[in-house]
Amino acid sequence: MNRRTYIKNSLIFGTLGLASFSAFKWFEFSKQIDPKTLWDKKELIGELAEVIIPETDTPGAKAASVNVYIINVLLNCTDAKQQNKFLTGLDDLENYSIDKYGKTFLKCNLTEKDAIVEHFADHSGYSNRLINKINNKLLGEPFYSKLRNLTIEGYCLSQLGATQGLAYDYIPGKFESCIPLQKNQKSWATK
């Protein structure tokens, strides 16, 4: 066999291999999930949300039932690609926890949980913005970004988050378009 034929065949087989892997990955992320799979991970999602918004002098994400909000949004408002990416992220998190600490995420102590979540926050995307945009478009938002955004959104939309975690004026006396925050005042829940 001559060199040109060998190089040509190598390029063809390499391209076919890469295309088949990409097609397999796309097919894997496009299949429908069973809603029970997400509901079975309710406690894990609640713990992750609690690490992101912990309970202090205000209620945390777990008290605001953010995990139920996250699951409902994933099941009812996201496509199969994003649902699969989220479930894969949860599995990766559990595997990382077992590899690093020898136990599941729920059995880890608070400092271990913080370290695990920080690891996933640091490795949630690429350093290049263009590659991140392409990845988000083709495969969906990264696991940690989706988890963080839904946790914050769910907390701010919950009654506990809006009334106790944020400054909430149920019936404002008058409309003022721009009000400066007082010292140590919470952010406004309403605009």
C-alpha positions in Angstrom: 0.0 0.0 0.0 1.4 3.4 -0.8 1.6 6.3 1.5 -1.2 8.5 -0.1 -3.7 5.7 0.1 -2.8 5.0 3.7 -3.2 8.7 4.7 -6.5 9.0 2.8 -7.9 5.9 4.4 -6.7 7.0 7.9 -8.5 10.4 7.4 -11.7 8.7 6.2 -11.8 6.3 9.1 -10.9 9.0 11.6 -13.7 11.2 10.3 -16.2 8.4 10.3 -15.2 7.5 13.9 -15.6 11.0 15.1 -18.9 11.4 13.3 -20.3 8.2 14.7 -19.2 9.2 18.2 -20.8 12.6 17.9 -24.0 11.0 16.5 -24.0 8.5 19.4 -23.6 11.3 21.9 -26.3 13.4 20.3 -28.7 10.3 20.3 -27.8 9.6 23.9 -28.7 13.1 25.0 -31.9 13.2 22.8 -33.7 10.2 24.3 -36.7 10.8 26.6 -36.2 10.3 30.3 -38.5 8.7 32.8 -39.8 11.4 35.2 -39.4 8.9 38.1 -35.6 9.1 37.6 -35.6 12.8 38.5 -38.0 12.4 41.4 -35.8 9.6 42.8 -33.0 12.2 43.0 -35.1 14.8 44.8 -33.1 14.5 48.1 -29.8 14.9 46.2 -31.0 17.9 44.3 -32.2 19.4 47.6 -28.8 18.9 49.2 -27.1 20.5 46.3 -29.4 23.5 46.4 -28.8 23.8 50.1 -25.1 24.0 49.5 -25.6 26.8 47.0 -28.1 28.7 49.2 -27.5 27.6 52.8 -29.7 28.3 55.8 -28.4 31.2 57.8 -30.5 33.8 59.6 -32.8 33.4 56.5 -34.3 30.1 55.3 -32.2 28.1 52.9 -33.0 26.4 49.6 -34.2 23.2 51.2 -36.7 25.0 53.4 -38.0 26.8 50.3 -38.5 23.5 48.5 -36.3 24.5 45.7 -35.7 20.9 44.7 -39.3 20.4 43.8 -39.1 23.6 41.7 -36.0 22.4 39.9 -37.5 19.0 39.1 -40.8 20.6 37.8 -38.9 23.0 35.6 -36.7 20.3 34.2 -39.7 18.0 33.5 -42.0 20.6 32.1 -39.9 23.4 30.7 -36.7 21.9 29.3 -36.0 19.6 26.3 -34.8 16.0 26.6 -31.3 17.1 25.8 -31.1 19.3 28.8 -32.8 16.8 31.0 -30.3 14.1 30.0 -27.4 16.5 30.5 -28.6 17.3 34.1 -29.0 13.6 35.0 -25.6 12.9 33.6 -24.2 15.7 35.7 -25.9 14.3 38.9 -24.3 10.9 38.1 -20.9 12.5 37.5 -21.2 14.3 40.8 -22.1 11.1 42.7 -19.2 9.2 41.0 -16.8 12.1 41.9 -18.0 12.0 45.5 -17.4 8.3 45.7 -14.0 8.4 44.0 -12.8 11.4 46.1 -14.3 10.6 49.6 -15.5 7.0 49.4 -19.1 7.8 50.0 -22.1 9.3 48.3 -22.7 13.0 48.3 -25.6 12.8 50.8 -23.3 11.1 53.4 -20.5 13.7 53.0 -20.0 16.3 55.7 -20.5 20.0 54.9 -16.9 20.8 54.0 -16.8 17.8 51.6 -20.0 18.9 50.0 -18.7 22.4 49.6 -15.5 21.0 48.0 -17.5 18.8 45.6 -19.8 21.6 44.5 -16.8 24.0 44.1 -15.1 21.4 41.9 -18.1 21.2 39.6 -18.4 25.0 39.6 -14.8 25.3 38.5 -15.1 22.7 35.8 -18.6 23.6 34.5 -17.4 25.1 31.2 -14.6 25.9 28.9 -12.3 28.9 29.2 -13.2 29.9 25.6 -16.5 31.7 25.4 -17.1 30.7 21.8 -16.7 27.0 22.6 -19.1 27.4 25.6 -21.7 29.0 23.3 -21.4 26.1 20.8 -21.5 23.5 23.5 -24.6 25.1 25.1 -26.3 25.2 21.7 -25.6 21.7 20.7 -25.6 19.8 24.1 -27.4 22.2 26.4 -26.3 24.3 29.4 -23.7 22.7 31.6 -25.0 20.8 34.7 -23.7 23.1 37.4 -24.8 26.3 35.5 -28.3 24.9 35.2 -28.4 23.8 38.8 -27.2 27.1 40.1 -29.5 29.2 37.9 -32.6 27.1 38.8 -31.7 27.2 42.5 -31.5 31.0 42.6 -34.6 31.3 40.5 -36.6 28.9 42.6 -35.4 30.5 45.8 -36.3 34.0 44.7 -39.7 32.9 43.4 -40.6 30.9 46.6 -42.6 32.6 49.4 -39.8 32.0 51.9 -37.2 33.4 49.6 -39.1 36.4 48.6 -40.4 37.4 52.0 -37.6 36.4 54.3 -34.5 36.1 52.1 -35.2 39.3 50.2 -36.8 42.6 51.1 -40.5 42.4 50.2 -43.1 45.1 50.3 -46.5 43.4 49.9 -48.5 46.6 49.4 -46.3 49.6 48.6 -47.7 52.9 49.8 -46.5 54.8 46.7 -44.5 54.2 43.6 -40.9 55.2 43.6 -38.9 54.2 40.6 -35.4 54.4 42.2 -34.9 53.7 45.9 -31.4 53.5 47.3 -30.7 50.5 49.5 -30.2 51.3 53.2 -27.1 50.0 55.0 -27.4 46.2 55.5 -30.7 46.1 53.6 -31.6 43.0 51.6 -32.1 43.2 47.9 -35.7 43.9 46.8 -37.9 40.9 45.9 -40.2 43.1 43.8 -39.3 45.6 41.1 
